[in-house]
């Protein structure tokens, strides 16, 4: 990898950057070879002899995982084409050499099996494209589709494992129950939660 490649980065700042960035598609399928032309006749073959076309490269799989960037809005999908996240930010930096995106002042939605699971906002965000992990920091607030609420300093979500981890001053609210802890582990819908570290449960009247 050349030095220029390692330093390559796309910087998009402000919501008006869509006019500059256009639409960029991150697609595993797009990295495959495109179908090639038929191979020329083999050496020594007669002019009239029929030749079989060369084997064509496989066509891109429309259901392959992809990332779509429109200005400072980012959408990710799984191998079946189901949406996994919709994120927006005030500023967005794509480090192409490391396959990492850095975001500031993030808002958005995380999905489970294509359905909205939680909405969130955070001071900062990092999306690791190869592992499909979303990391939030700078204070995170999230609300599940059925009303559960979570606050923490940091939150990490693995799209492939459907595993969410929140750390640092965790506050979880469900109905009349408030739980404080150092750490929370859950699915993205906040339905199966596990707490650890200084766990305190309070029932609100």
Secondary structure, 3 states (H helix, E strand, C coil): CCHHHHHCCEEEECHHHHHHHCEEEEECHHHCCCCCCCCCCCCCCCCCCCCCCCCCCCCCCCCCCEEEEECCEEEEECCCCCEEEEEECCEEEEECCCCEEEEEEEEEEEEECCEEEEEEEEEEEEEECCCCEEEEEEEEEEEECCCCEEEECEEEEECCCCEEEEEEEEEEEECCEEEEEEEEEECCCCCCEEEECCCEEEECC
